[in-house]
Amino acid sequence: MPIHLTPDQRKQAIQSIGRFLEEELEQDIGEMQAGFLLNYILTEIAPIAYNQGVSDARRFFDEKLQDLSGTCFEHEFNYWNEGKGKKK
């Protein structure tokens, strides 16, 4: 599933990439080049993080589903067992 950014997110990501390359690697690139790099990261590398997030979410929900009967269970026909009926 492709990762889509809002126009504002894309703008901020491009600015962040440009700043990172300038400050950390002393490479000054333009907005167009930073946009190309962002596209590469989104299509080639970001799916790794996306897939890990999906896997983590699935594991989390699988664990919760396994415990569902323990947390969401009510005994049936308990009226008489709890002593609520008339005693003779």
PDB file with one MODEL, atoms N, CA, C and O in Angstrom:
MODEL        1
ATOM      1  N   MET A   1       0.850  -1.171   0.000  1.00  0.00           N
ATOM      2  CA  MET A   1       0.000   0.000   0.000  1.00  0.00           C
ATOM      3  C   MET A   1       0.896   1.234   0.000  1.00  0.00           C
ATOM      4  O   MET A   1       1.719   1.402   0.900  1.00  0.00           O
ATOM      5  N   PRO A   2       0.744   2.089  -0.990  1.00  0.00           N
ATOM      6  CA  PRO A   2       1.601   3.276  -1.051  1.00  0.00           C
ATOM      7  C   PRO A   2       1.345   4.227   0.114  1.00  0.00           C
ATOM      8  O   PRO A   2       0.229   4.326   0.623  1.00  0.00           O
ATOM      9  N   ILE A   3       2.383   4.906   0.513  1.00  0.00           N
ATOM     10  CA  ILE A   3       2.281   5.877   1.593  1.00  0.00           C
ATOM     11  C   ILE A   3       2.050   7.250   0.967  1.00  0.00           C
ATOM     12  O   ILE A   3       2.841   7.711   0.143  1.00  0.00           O
ATOM     13  N   HIS A   4       0.969   7.887   1.365  1.00  0.00           N
ATOM     14  CA  HIS A   4       0.610   9.194   0.820  1.00  0.00           C
ATOM     15  C   HIS A   4       0.815  10.260   1.890  1.00  0.00           C
ATOM     16  O   HIS A   4       0.456  10.071   3.053  1.00  0.00           O
ATOM     17  N   LEU A   5       1.386  11.356   1.487  1.00  0.00           N
ATOM     18  CA  LEU A   5       1.574  12.493   2.378  1.00  0.00           C
ATOM     19  C   LEU A   5       0.655  13.626   1.946  1.00  0.00           C
ATOM     20  O   LEU A   5       0.375  13.803   0.760  1.00  0.00           O
ATOM     21  N   THR A   6       0.196  14.383   2.922  1.00  0.00           N
ATOM     22  CA  THR A   6      -0.541  15.597   2.587  1.00  0.00           C
ATOM     23  C   THR A   6       0.462  16.589   1.979  1.00  0.00           C
ATOM     24  O   THR A   6       1.669  16.440   2.172  1.00  0.00           O
ATOM     25  N   PRO A   7      -0.022  17.585   1.256  1.00  0.00           N
ATOM     26  CA  PRO A   7       0.913  18.583   0.706  1.00  0.00           C
ATOM     27  C   PRO A   7       1.787  19.228   1.788  1.00  0.00           C
ATOM     28  O   PRO A   7       2.971  19.483   1.566  1.00  0.00           O
ATOM     29  N   ASP A   8       1.195  19.490   2.956  1.00  0.00           N
ATOM     30  CA  ASP A   8       1.969  20.098   4.036  1.00  0.00           C
ATOM     31  C   ASP A   8       3.026  19.124   4.570  1.00  0.00           C
ATOM     32  O   ASP A   8       4.162  19.525   4.824  1.00  0.00           O
ATOM     33  N   GLN A   9       2.660  17.858   4.738  1.00  0.00           N
ATOM     34  CA  GLN A   9       3.628  16.860   5.194  1.00  0.00           C
ATOM     35  C   GLN A   9       4.770  16.721   4.189  1.00  0.00           C
ATOM     36  O   GLN A   9       5.936  16.628   4.572  1.00  0.00           O
ATOM     37  N   ARG A  10       4.427  16.708   2.908  1.00  0.00           N
ATOM     38  CA  ARG A  10       5.445  16.588   1.856  1.00  0.00           C
ATOM     39  C   ARG A  10       6.405  17.783   1.899  1.00  0.00           C
ATOM     40  O   ARG A  10       7.621  17.620   1.800  1.00  0.00           O
ATOM     41  N   LYS A  11       5.845  18.968   2.046  1.00  0.00           N
ATOM     42  CA  LYS A  11       6.670  20.177   2.109  1.00  0.00           C
ATOM     43  C   LYS A  11       7.621  20.119   3.301  1.00  0.00           C
ATOM     44  O   LYS A  11       8.808  20.413   3.166  1.00  0.00           O
ATOM     45  N   GLN A  12       7.099  19.739   4.464  1.00  0.00           N
ATOM     46  CA  GLN A  12       7.928  19.653   5.666  1.00  0.00           C
ATOM     47  C   GLN A  12       8.997  18.575   5.527  1.00  0.00           C
ATOM     48  O   GLN A  12      10.131  18.767   5.968  1.00  0.00           O
ATOM     49  N   ALA A  13       8.645  17.442   4.918  1.00  0.00           N
ATOM     50  CA  ALA A  13       9.613  16.357   4.730  1.00  0.00           C
ATOM     51  C   ALA A  13      10.739  16.802   3.803  1.00  0.00           C
ATOM     52  O   ALA A  13      11.908  16.518   4.064  1.00  0.00           O
ATOM     53  N   ILE A  14      10.395  17.493   2.729  1.00  0.00           N
ATOM     54  CA  ILE A  14      11.406  17.985   1.787  1.00  0.00           C
ATOM     55  C   ILE A  14      12.334  18.980   2.480  1.00  0.00           C
ATOM     56  O   ILE A  14      13.549  18.936   2.287  1.00  0.00           O
ATOM     57  N   GLN A  15      11.768  19.869   3.280  1.00  0.00           N
ATOM     58  CA  GLN A  15      12.591  20.831   4.020  1.00  0.00           C
ATOM     59  C   GLN A  15      13.505  20.113   5.012  1.00  0.00           C
ATOM     60  O   GLN A  15      14.668  20.482   5.172  1.00  0.00           O
ATOM     61  N   SER A  16      12.975  19.093   5.674  1.00  0.00           N
ATOM     62  CA  SER A  16      13.762  18.338   6.643  1.00  0.00           C
ATOM     63  C   SER A  16      14.915  17.598   5.974  1.00  0.00           C
ATOM     64  O   SER A  16      16.032  17.584   6.492  1.00  0.00           O
ATOM     65  N   ILE A  17      14.647  16.989   4.832  1.00  0.00           N
ATOM     66  CA  ILE A  17      15.704  16.291   4.087  1.00  0.00           C
ATOM     67  C   ILE A  17      16.793  17.279   3.674  1.00  0.00           C
ATOM     68  O   ILE A  17      17.982  17.010   3.848  1.00  0.00           O
ATOM     69  N   GLY A  18      16.385  18.413   3.133  1.00  0.00           N
ATOM     70  CA  GLY A  18      17.353  19.430   2.731  1.00  0.00           C
ATOM     71  C   GLY A  18      18.204  19.902   3.891  1.00  0.00           C
ATOM     72  O   GLY A  18      19.422  20.027   3.761  1.00  0.00           O
ATOM     73  N   ARG A  19      17.577  20.164   5.018  1.00  0.00           N
ATOM     74  CA  ARG A  19      18.309  20.628   6.197  1.00  0.00           C
ATOM     75  C   ARG A  19      19.255  19.552   6.714  1.00  0.00           C
ATOM     76  O   ARG A  19      20.397  19.840   7.072  1.00  0.00           O
ATOM     77  N   PHE A  20      18.770  18.296   6.752  1.00  0.00           N
ATOM     78  CA  PHE A  20      19.614  17.199   7.229  1.00  0.00           C
ATOM     79  C   PHE A  20      20.874  17.075   6.376  1.00  0.00           C
ATOM     80  O   PHE A  20      21.983  16.999   6.904  1.00  0.00           O
ATOM     81  N   LEU A  21      20.699  17.056   5.062  1.00  0.00           N
ATOM     82  CA  LEU A  21      21.848  16.895   4.174  1.00  0.00           C
ATOM     83  C   LEU A  21      22.818  18.071   4.292  1.00  0.00           C
ATOM     84  O   LEU A  21      24.035  17.896   4.229  1.00  0.00           O
ATOM     85  N   GLU A  22      22.263  19.265   4.461  1.00  0.00           N
ATOM     86  CA  GLU A  22      23.116  20.444   4.581  1.00  0.00           C
ATOM     87  C   GLU A  22      23.888  20.450   5.895  1.00  0.00           C
ATOM     88  O   GLU A  22      25.093  20.705   5.906  1.00  0.00           O
ATOM     89  N   GLU A  23      23.202  20.169   7.006  1.00  0.00           N
ATOM     90  CA  GLU A  23      23.847  20.266   8.314  1.00  0.00           C
ATOM     91  C   GLU A  23      24.699  19.048   8.659  1.00  0.00           C
ATOM     92  O   GLU A  23      25.752  19.186   9.281  1.00  0.00           O
ATOM     93  N   GLU A  24      24.258  17.874   8.268  1.00  0.00           N
ATOM     94  CA  GLU A  24      24.975  16.659   8.660  1.00  0.00           C
ATOM     95  C   GLU A  24      26.021  16.220   7.639  1.00  0.00           C
ATOM     96  O   GLU A  24      27.055  15.668   8.014  1.00  0.00           O
ATOM     97  N   LEU A  25      25.767  16.455   6.369  1.00  0.00           N
ATOM     98  CA  LEU A  25      26.676  15.977   5.324  1.00  0.00           C
ATOM     99  C   LEU A  25      27.303  17.105   4.509  1.00  0.00           C
ATOM    100  O   LEU A  25      28.072  16.869   3.577  1.00  0.00           O
ATOM    101  N   GLU A  26      26.952  18.345   4.886  1.00  0.00           N
ATOM    102  CA  GLU A  26      27.448  19.524   4.175  1.00  0.00           C
ATOM    103  C   GLU A  26      27.174  19.435   2.673  1.00  0.00           C
ATOM    104  O   GLU A  26      28.015  19.798   1.851  1.00  0.00           O
ATOM    105  N   GLN A  27      25.989  18.947   2.338  1.00  0.00           N
ATOM    106  CA  GLN A  27      25.539  18.843   0.948  1.00  0.00           C
ATOM    107  C   GLN A  27      24.335  19.752   0.771  1.00  0.00           C
ATOM    108  O   GLN A  27      23.312  19.579   1.433  1.00  0.00           O
ATOM    109  N   ASP A  28      24.460  20.699  -0.105  1.00  0.00           N
ATOM    110  CA  ASP A  28      23.360  21.623  -0.359  1.00  0.00           C
ATOM    111  C   ASP A  28      22.611  21.139  -1.601  1.00  0.00           C
ATOM    112  O   ASP A  28      23.147  21.168  -2.709  1.00  0.00           O
ATOM    113  N   ILE A  29      21.376  20.696  -1.406  1.00  0.00           N
ATOM    114  CA  ILE A  29      20.573  20.236  -2.542  1.00  0.00           C
ATOM    115  C   ILE A  29      19.333  21.111  -2.654  1.00  0.00           C
ATOM    116  O   ILE A  29      18.908  21.740  -1.684  1.00  0.00           O
ATOM    117  N   GLY A  30      18.779  21.139  -3.818  1.00  0.00           N
ATOM    118  CA  GLY A  30      17.585  21.939  -4.045  1.00  0.00           C
ATOM    119  C   GLY A  30      16.326  21.196  -3.638  1.00  0.00           C
ATOM    120  O   GLY A  30      16.350  20.019  -3.279  1.00  0.00           O
ATOM    121  N   GLU A  31      15.230  21.930  -3.710  1.00  0.00           N
ATOM    122  CA  GLU A  31      13.931  21.363  -3.341  1.00  0.00           C
ATOM    123  C   GLU A  31      13.544  20.205  -4.263  1.00  0.00           C
ATOM    124  O   GLU A  31      12.977  19.213  -3.805  1.00  0.00           O
ATOM    125  N   MET A  32      13.845  20.324  -5.549  1.00  0.00           N
ATOM    126  CA  MET A  32      13.495  19.262  -6.489  1.00  0.00           C
ATOM    127  C   MET A  32      14.269  17.978  -6.170  1.00  0.00           C
ATOM    128  O   MET A  32      13.699  16.887  -6.192  1.00  0.00           O
ATOM    129  N   GLN A  33      15.548  18.110  -5.878  1.00  0.00           N
ATOM    130  CA  GLN A  33      16.348  16.934  -5.547  1.00  0.00           C
ATOM    131  C   GLN A  33      15.890  16.307  -4.234  1.00  0.00           C
ATOM    132  O   GLN A  33      15.841  15.083  -4.115  1.00  0.00           O
ATOM    133  N   ALA A  34      15.554  17.136  -3.254  1.00  0.00           N
ATOM    134  CA  ALA A  34      15.042  16.615  -1.984  1.00  0.00           C
ATOM    135  C   ALA A  34      13.713  15.899  -2.210  1.00  0.00           C
ATOM    136  O   ALA A  34      13.431  14.893  -1.558  1.00  0.00           O
ATOM    137  N   GLY A  35      12.898  16.413  -3.127  1.00  0.00           N
ATOM    138  CA  GLY A  35      11.634  15.755  -3.470  1.00  0.00           C
ATOM    139  C   GLY A  35      11.861  14.401  -4.116  1.00  0.00           C
ATOM    140  O   GLY A  35      11.145  13.444  -3.820  1.00  0.00           O
ATOM    141  N   PHE A  36      12.856  14.311  -5.001  1.00  0.00           N
ATOM    142  CA  PHE A  36      13.193  13.020  -5.616  1.00  0.00           C
ATOM    143  C   PHE A  36      13.662  12.024  -4.556  1.00  0.00           C
ATOM    144  O   PHE A  36      13.289  10.851  -4.584  1.00  0.00           O
ATOM    145  N   LEU A  37      14.482  12.504  -3.624  1.00  0.00           N
ATOM    146  CA  LEU A  37      14.958  11.631  -2.551  1.00  0.00           C
ATOM    147  C   LEU A  37      13.791  11.175  -1.676  1.00  0.00           C
ATOM    148  O   LEU A  37      13.727  10.011  -1.280  1.00  0.00           O
ATOM    149  N   LEU A  38      12.877  12.084  -1.378  1.00  0.00           N
ATOM    150  CA  LEU A  38      11.694  11.723  -0.595  1.00  0.00           C
ATOM    151  C   LEU A  38      10.879  10.652  -1.316  1.00  0.00           C
ATOM    152  O   LEU A  38      10.450   9.679  -0.696  1.00  0.00           O
ATOM    153  N   ASN A  39      10.662  10.823  -2.615  1.00  0.00           N
ATOM    154  CA  ASN A  39       9.918   9.810  -3.380  1.00  0.00           C
ATOM    155  C   ASN A  39      10.598   8.453  -3.300  1.00  0.00           C
ATOM    156  O   ASN A  39       9.932   7.430  -3.138  1.00  0.00           O
ATOM    157  N   TYR A  40      11.920   8.439  -3.414  1.00  0.00           N
ATOM    158  CA  TYR A  40      12.673   7.188  -3.320  1.00  0.00           C
ATOM    159  C   TYR A  40      12.472   6.545  -1.950  1.00  0.00           C
ATOM    160  O   TYR A  40      12.188   5.351  -1.851  1.00  0.00           O
ATOM    161  N   ILE A  41      12.619   7.341  -0.904  1.00  0.00           N
ATOM    162  CA  ILE A  41      12.460   6.815   0.456  1.00  0.00           C
ATOM    163  C   ILE A  41      11.054   6.263   0.657  1.00  0.00           C
ATOM    164  O   ILE A  41      10.883   5.187   1.230  1.00  0.00           O
ATOM    165  N   LEU A  42      10.042   6.999   0.184  1.00  0.00           N
ATOM    166  CA  LEU A  42       8.656   6.558   0.368  1.00  0.00           C
ATOM    167  C   LEU A  42       8.347   5.266  -0.383  1.00  0.00           C
ATOM    168  O   LEU A  42       7.561   4.450   0.099  1.00  0.00           O
ATOM    169  N   THR A  43       8.945   5.068  -1.543  1.00  0.00           N
ATOM    170  CA  THR A  43       8.632   3.864  -2.326  1.00  0.00           C
ATOM    171  C   THR A  43       9.550   2.695  -2.010  1.00  0.00           C
ATOM    172  O   THR A  43       9.139   1.542  -2.133  1.00  0.00           O
ATOM    173  N   GLU A  44      10.777   2.966  -1.607  1.00  0.00           N
ATOM    174  CA  GLU A  44      11.755   1.897  -1.449  1.00  0.00           C
ATOM    175  C   GLU A  44      11.986   1.491   0.001  1.00  0.00           C
ATOM    176  O   GLU A  44      12.159   0.306   0.289  1.00  0.00           O
ATOM    177  N   ILE A  45      11.992   2.447   0.910  1.00  0.00           N
ATOM    178  CA  ILE A  45      12.387   2.169   2.288  1.00  0.00           C
ATOM    179  C   ILE A  45      11.218   2.225   3.267  1.00  0.00           C
ATOM    180  O   ILE A  45      11.134   1.397   4.173  1.00  0.00           O
ATOM    181  N   ALA A  46      10.324   3.182   3.098  1.00  0.00           N
ATOM    182  CA  ALA A  46       9.199   3.344   4.030  1.00  0.00           C
ATOM    183  C   ALA A  46       8.334   2.095   4.168  1.00  0.00           C
ATOM    184  O   ALA A  46       7.810   1.855   5.255  1.00  0.00           O
ATOM    185  N   PRO A  47       8.156   1.277   3.108  1.00  0.00           N
ATOM    186  CA  PRO A  47       7.353   0.068   3.285  1.00  0.00           C
ATOM    187  C   PRO A  47       7.887  -0.882   4.361  1.00  0.00           C
ATOM    188  O   PRO A  47       7.121  -1.656   4.935  1.00  0.00           O
ATOM    189  N   ILE A  48       9.182  -0.830   4.636  1.00  0.00           N
ATOM    190  CA  ILE A  48       9.737  -1.657   5.711  1.00  0.00           C
ATOM    191  C   ILE A  48       9.093  -1.263   7.039  1.00  0.00           C
ATOM    192  O   ILE A  48       8.622  -2.125   7.781  1.00  0.00           O
ATOM    193  N   ALA A  49       9.072   0.031   7.338  1.00  0.00           N
ATOM    194  CA  ALA A  49       8.474   0.520   8.583  1.00  0.00           C
ATOM    195  C   ALA A  49       6.970   0.290   8.590  1.00  0.00           C
ATOM    196  O   ALA A  49       6.397  -0.070   9.618  1.00  0.00           O
ATOM    197  N   TYR A  50       6.332   0.499   7.439  1.00  0.00           N
ATOM    198  CA  TYR A  50       4.886   0.289   7.334  1.00  0.00           C
ATOM    199  C   TYR A  50       4.541  -1.170   7.637  1.00  0.00           C
ATOM    200  O   TYR A  50       3.645  -1.450   8.433  1.00  0.00           O
ATOM    201  N   ASN A  51       5.255  -2.089   7.000  1.00  0.00           N
ATOM    202  CA  ASN A  51       4.987  -3.515   7.211  1.00  0.00           C
ATOM    203  C   ASN A  51       5.249  -3.924   8.655  1.00  0.00           C
ATOM    204  O   ASN A  51       4.521  -4.749   9.205  1.00  0.00           O
ATOM    205  N   GLN A  52       6.278  -3.358   9.271  1.00  0.00           N
ATOM    206  CA  GLN A  52       6.556  -3.658  10.674  1.00  0.00           C
ATOM    207  C   GLN A  52       5.418  -3.151  11.555  1.00  0.00           C
ATOM    208  O   GLN A  52       5.016  -3.829  12.502  1.00  0.00           O
ATOM    209  N   GLY A  53       4.901  -1.969  11.250  1.00  0.00           N
ATOM    210  CA  GLY A  53       3.771  -1.431  12.011  1.00  0.00           C
ATOM    211  C   GLY A  53       2.534  -2.297  11.883  1.00  0.00           C
ATOM    212  O   GLY A  53       1.836  -2.533  12.869  1.00  0.00           O
ATOM    213  N   VAL A  54       2.256  -2.774  10.676  1.00  0.00           N
ATOM    214  CA  VAL A  54       1.113  -3.667  10.465  1.00  0.00           C
ATOM    215  C   VAL A  54       1.315  -4.963  11.239  1.00  0.00           C
ATOM    216  O   VAL A  54       0.385  -5.468  11.868  1.00  0.00           O
ATOM    217  N   SER A  55       2.529  -5.500  11.191  1.00  0.00           N
ATOM    218  CA  SER A  55       2.833  -6.738  11.910  1.00  0.00           C
ATOM    219  C   SER A  55       2.679  -6.549  13.419  1.00  0.00           C
ATOM    220  O   SER A  55       2.116  -7.406  14.100  1.00  0.00           O
ATOM    221  N   ASP A  56       3.177  -5.429  13.939  1.00  0.00           N
ATOM    222  CA  ASP A  56       3.045  -5.144  15.371  1.00  0.00           C
ATOM    223  C   ASP A  56       1.580  -5.003  15.770  1.00  0.00           C
ATOM    224  O   ASP A  56       1.166  -5.520  16.807  1.00  0.00           O
ATOM    225  N   ALA A  57       0.798  -4.308  14.953  1.00  0.00           N
ATOM    226  CA  ALA A  57      -0.630  -4.135  15.250  1.00  0.00           C
ATOM    227  C   ALA A  57      -1.350  -5.471  15.222  1.00  0.00           C
ATOM    228  O   ALA A  57      -2.198  -5.741  16.072  1.00  0.00           O
ATOM    229  N   ARG A  58      -1.017  -6.302  14.253  1.00  0.00           N
ATOM    230  CA  ARG A  58      -1.660  -7.618  14.165  1.00  0.00           C
ATOM    231  C   ARG A  58      -1.330  -8.465  15.395  1.00  0.00           C
ATOM    232  O   ARG A  58      -2.209  -9.112  15.963  1.00  0.00           O
ATOM    233  N   ARG A  59      -0.061  -8.457  15.802  1.00  0.00           N
ATOM    234  CA  ARG A  59       0.340  -9.215  16.987  1.00  0.00           C
ATOM    235  C   ARG A  59      -0.403  -8.704  18.219  1.00  0.00           C
ATOM    236  O   ARG A  59      -0.874  -9.496  19.035  1.00  0.00           O
ATOM    237  N   PHE A  60      -0.508  -7.388  18.354  1.00  0.00           N
ATOM    238  CA  PHE A  60      -1.207  -6.782  19.482  1.00  0.00           C
ATOM    239  C   PHE A  60      -2.662  -7.238  19.525  1.00  0.00           C
ATOM    240  O   PHE A  60      -3.154  -7.661  20.571  1.00  0.00           O
ATOM    241  N   PHE A  61      -3.355  -7.150  18.379  1.00  0.00           N
ATOM    242  CA  PHE A  61      -4.765  -7.524  18.347  1.00  0.00           C
ATOM    243  C   PHE A  61      -4.960  -9.029  18.495  1.00  0.00           C
ATOM    244  O   PHE A  61      -5.947  -9.467  19.086  1.00  0.00           O
ATOM    245  N   ASP A  62      -4.036  -9.823  17.968  1.00  0.00           N
ATOM    246  CA  ASP A  62      -4.119 -11.272  18.165  1.00  0.00           C
ATOM    247  C   ASP A  62      -4.048 -11.619  19.648  1.00  0.00           C
ATOM    248  O   ASP A  62      -4.798 -12.470  20.126  1.00  0.00           O
ATOM    249  N   GLU A  63      -3.145 -10.957  20.376  1.00  0.00           N
ATOM    250  CA  GLU A  63      -3.030 -11.194  21.818  1.00  0.00           C
ATOM    251  C   GLU A  63      -4.308 -10.784  22.540  1.00  0.00           C
ATOM    252  O   GLU A  63      -4.763 -11.486  23.443  1.00  0.00           O
ATOM    253  N   LYS A  64      -4.886  -9.662  22.152  1.00  0.00           N
ATOM    254  CA  LYS A  64      -6.123  -9.201  22.789  1.00  0.00           C
ATOM    255  C   LYS A  64      -7.280 -10.144  22.473  1.00  0.00           C
ATOM    256  O   LYS A  64      -8.117 -10.407  23.337  1.00  0.00           O
ATOM    257  N   LEU A  65      -7.335 -10.657  21.240  1.00  0.00           N
ATOM    258  CA  LEU A  65      -8.407 -11.585  20.867  1.00  0.00           C
ATOM    259  C   LEU A  65      -8.292 -12.900  21.614  1.00  0.00           C
ATOM    260  O   LEU A  65      -9.306 -13.501  21.968  1.00  0.00           O
ATOM    261  N   GLN A  66      -7.066 -13.355  21.860  1.00  0.00           N
ATOM    262  CA  GLN A  66      -6.886 -14.599  22.604  1.00  0.00           C
ATOM    263  C   GLN A  66      -7.405 -14.464  24.026  1.00  0.00           C
ATOM    264  O   GLN A  66      -7.874 -15.441  24.609  1.00  0.00           O
ATOM    265  N   ASP A  67      -7.328 -13.279  24.583  1.00  0.00           N
ATOM    266  CA  ASP A  67      -7.769 -13.050  25.953  1.00  0.00           C
ATOM    267  C   ASP A  67      -9.212 -12.557  26.030  1.00  0.00           C
ATOM    268  O   ASP A  67      -9.700 -12.256  27.120  1.00  0.00           O
ATOM    269  N   LEU A  68      -9.897 -12.470  24.900  1.00  0.00           N
ATOM    270  CA  LEU A  68     -11.243 -11.910  24.857  1.00  0.00           C
ATOM    271  C   LEU A  68     -12.222 -12.665  25.749  1.00  0.00           C
ATOM    272  O   LEU A  68     -13.002 -12.045  26.473  1.00  0.00           O
ATOM    273  N   SER A  69     -12.191 -13.987  25.705  1.00  0.00           N
ATOM    274  CA  SER A  69     -13.141 -14.747  26.524  1.00  0.00           C
ATOM    275  C   SER A  69     -12.853 -14.579  28.008  1.00  0.00           C
ATOM    276  O   SER A  69     -13.767 -14.703  28.823  1.00  0.00           O
ATOM    277  N   GLY A  70     -11.621 -14.303  28.377  1.00  0.00           N
ATOM    278  CA  GLY A  70     -11.284 -14.082  29.779  1.00  0.00           C
ATOM    279  C   GLY A  70     -11.734 -12.726  30.289  1.00  0.00           C
ATOM    280  O   GLY A  70     -12.018 -12.575  31.477  1.00  0.00           O
ATOM    281  N   THR A  71     -11.801 -11.756  29.423  1.00  0.00           N
ATOM    282  CA  THR A  71     -12.201 -10.419  29.846  1.00  0.00           C
ATOM    283  C   THR A  71     -13.661 -10.120  29.582  1.00  0.00           C
ATOM    284  O   THR A  71     -14.263  -9.310  30.287  1.00  0.00           O
ATOM    285  N   CYS A  72     -14.229 -10.746  28.601  1.00  0.00           N
ATOM    286  CA  CYS A  72     -15.616 -10.461  28.214  1.00  0.00           C
ATOM    287  C   CYS A  72     -16.442 -11.736  28.316  1.00  0.00           C
ATOM    288  O   CYS A  72     -16.920 -12.256  27.308  1.00  0.00           O
ATOM    289  N   PHE A  73     -16.604 -12.226  29.511  1.00  0.00           N
ATOM    290  CA  PHE A  73     -17.355 -13.461  29.693  1.00  0.00           C
ATOM    291  C   PHE A  73     -18.291 -13.290  30.869  1.00  0.00           C
ATOM    292  O   PHE A  73     -17.894 -12.794  31.924  1.00  0.00           O
ATOM    293  N   GLU A  74     -19.520 -13.697  30.689  1.00  0.00           N
ATOM    294  CA  GLU A  74     -20.506 -13.693  31.764  1.00  0.00           C
ATOM    295  C   GLU A  74     -21.063 -15.096  31.898  1.00  0.00           C
ATOM    296  O   GLU A  74     -21.406 -15.742  30.907  1.00  0.00           O
ATOM    297  N   HIS A  75     -21.147 -15.556  33.129  1.00  0.00           N
ATOM    298  CA  HIS A  75     -21.733 -16.874  33.366  1.00  0.00           C
ATOM    299  C   HIS A  75     -23.223 -16.827  33.054  1.00  0.00           C
ATOM    300  O   HIS A  75     -23.899 -15.835  33.328  1.00  0.00           O
ATOM    301  N   GLU A  76     -23.709 -17.891  32.490  1.00  0.00           N
ATOM    302  CA  GLU A  76     -25.123 -17.982  32.120  1.00  0.00           C
ATOM    303  C   GLU A  76     -25.915 -18.662  33.238  1.00  0.00           C
ATOM    304  O   GLU A  76     -25.369 -19.448  34.012  1.00  0.00           O
ATOM    305  N   PHE A  77     -27.182 -18.355  33.308  1.00  0.00           N
ATOM    306  CA  PHE A  77     -28.105 -18.966  34.263  1.00  0.00           C
ATOM    307  C   PHE A  77     -27.552 -18.918  35.685  1.00  0.00           C
ATOM    308  O   PHE A  77     -27.480 -19.946  36.359  1.00  0.00           O
ATOM    309  N   ASN A  78     -27.169 -17.753  36.132  1.00  0.00           N
ATOM    310  CA  ASN A  78     -26.571 -17.581  37.451  1.00  0.00           C
ATOM    311  C   ASN A  78     -27.567 -17.188  38.530  1.00  0.00           C
ATOM    312  O   ASN A  78     -27.205 -17.118  39.705  1.00  0.00           O
ATOM    313  N   TYR A  79     -28.779 -16.940  38.165  1.00  0.00           N
ATOM    314  CA  TYR A  79     -29.767 -16.461  39.133  1.00  0.00           C
ATOM    315  C   TYR A  79     -29.843 -17.388  40.347  1.00  0.00           C
ATOM    316  O   TYR A  79     -29.769 -16.928  41.487  1.00  0.00           O
ATOM    317  N   TRP A  80     -29.989 -18.672  40.106  1.00  0.00           N
ATOM    318  CA  TRP A  80     -30.155 -19.619  41.207  1.00  0.00           C
ATOM    319  C   TRP A  80     -28.832 -19.879  41.920  1.00  0.00           C
ATOM    320  O   TRP A  80     -28.808 -20.097  43.131  1.00  0.00           O
ATOM    321  N   ASN A  81     -27.751 -19.857  41.182  1.00  0.00           N
ATOM    322  CA  ASN A  81     -26.448 -20.114  41.797  1.00  0.00           C
ATOM    323  C   ASN A  81     -26.021 -19.001  42.738  1.00  0.00           C
ATOM    324  O   ASN A  81     -25.260 -19.245  43.675  1.00  0.00           O
ATOM    325  N   GLU A  82     -26.488 -17.806  42.509  1.00  0.00           N
ATOM    326  CA  GLU A  82     -26.129 -16.677  43.361  1.00  0.00           C
ATOM    327  C   GLU A  82     -27.094 -16.524  44.533  1.00  0.00           C
ATOM    328  O   GLU A  82     -26.963 -15.591  45.325  1.00  0.00           O
ATOM    329  N   GLY A  83     -28.047 -17.418  44.647  1.00  0.00           N
ATOM    330  CA  GLY A  83     -28.972 -17.399  45.768  1.00  0.00           C
ATOM    331  C   GLY A  83     -30.001 -16.298  45.715  1.00  0.00           C
ATOM    332  O   GLY A  83     -30.440 -15.830  46.765  1.00  0.00           O
ATOM    333  N   LYS A  84     -30.403 -15.868  44.541  1.00  0.00           N
ATOM    334  CA  LYS A  84     -31.376 -14.790  44.421  1.00  0.00           C
ATOM    335  C   LYS A  84     -32.812 -15.300  44.441  1.00  0.00           C
ATOM    336  O   LYS A  84     -33.741 -14.520  44.653  1.00  0.00           O
ATOM    337  N   GLY A  85     -33.001 -16.571  44.228  1.00  0.00           N
ATOM    338  CA  GLY A  85     -34.353 -17.123  44.199  1.00  0.00           C
ATOM    339  C   GLY A  85     -34.936 -17.227  45.605  1.00  0.00           C
ATOM    340  O   GLY A  85     -34.203 -17.130  46.590  1.00  0.00           O
ATOM    341  N   LYS A  86     -36.264 -17.428  45.703  1.00  0.00           N
ATOM    342  CA  LYS A  86     -36.920 -17.595  47.000  1.00  0.00           C
ATOM    343  C   LYS A  86     -36.446 -18.889  47.638  1.00  0.00           C
ATOM    344  O   LYS A  86     -36.337 -19.921  46.977  1.00  0.00           O
ATOM    345  N   LYS A  87     -36.174 -18.822  48.894  1.00  0.00           N
ATOM    346  CA  LYS A  87     -35.750 -20.017  49.633  1.00  0.00           C
ATOM    347  C   LYS A  87     -36.976 -20.609  50.310  1.00  0.00           C
ATOM    348  O   LYS A  87     -37.779 -19.879  50.890  1.00  0.00           O
ATOM    349  N   LYS A  88     -37.123 -21.915  50.241  1.00  0.00           N
ATOM    350  CA  LYS A  88     -38.274 -22.574  50.875  1.00  0.00           C
ATOM    351  C   LYS A  88     -37.839 -23.389  52.045  1.00  0.00           C
ATOM    352  O   LYS A  88     -38.669 -24.016  52.704  1.00  0.00           O
TER     353      LYS A  88
ENDMDL
END
